[in-house]
Amino acid sequence: RGGKVYKFFDGEMILIEPTAIGEYYYYKVSDDSMSPTLKAGDIALIRVQKETADNEYALIMLNGEQANIRRVERYNRMILLLTDNPAYPPQVLAESRMSRLITFGRVVGSIRSFE
């Protein structure tokens, strides 16, 4: 599961690695974990930032695996990674695993194709 991060260059979506804070990138959603909000094939606009507020949609990576969009909530010494699709259970990160979570940025918009 997960998708890739893209930026538009000359009308083409090119795979990129987000690095600069405040820049914007596109991410192609590849699964239904955030459905109905974001569906497979949707393009999410990501504003690069290292942290997000509770319950905001964030592009994250856990354990060096593929990037995914999740809602992130913080409670005392743990983080919950939430999906919008009830078929995907929340992931609970204890304090000892928080260092394995990378936040690429916040979802600020999306594009849906009707084809």
Rosetta blueprint (number, residue, H / E / L):
1 R L
2 G L
3 G E
4 K E
5 V E
6 Y E
7 K E
8 F E
9 F E
10 D L
11 G L
12 E E
13 M E
14 I E
15 L E
16 I L
17 E L
18 P L
19 T L
20 A L
21 I L
22 G L
23 E L
24 Y E
25 Y E
26 Y E
27 Y E
28 K E
29 V L
30 S L
31 D L
32 D L
33 S L
34 M L
35 S L
36 P L
37 T L
38 L L
39 K L
40 A L
41 G L
42 D L
43 I E
44 A E
45 L E
46 I E
47 R E
48 V E
49 Q L
50 K L
51 E L
52 T L
53 A L
54 D L
55 N L
56 E L
57 Y E
58 A E
59 L E
60 I E
61 M E
62 L E
63 N L
64 G L
65 E L
66 Q L
67 A E
68 N E
69 I E
70 R E
71 R E
72 V E
73 E E
74 R E
75 Y E
76 N L
77 R L
78 M E
79 I E
80 L E
81 L E
82 L E
83 T L
84 D L
85 N L
86 P L
87 A L
88 Y L
89 P L
90 P L
91 Q E
92 V E
93 L E
94 A E
95 E H
96 S H
97 R H
98 M H
99 S H
100 R H
101 L E
102 I E
103 T E
104 F E
105 G E
106 R E
107 V E
108 V E
109 G E
110 S E
111 I E
112 R L
113 S L
114 F L
115 E L
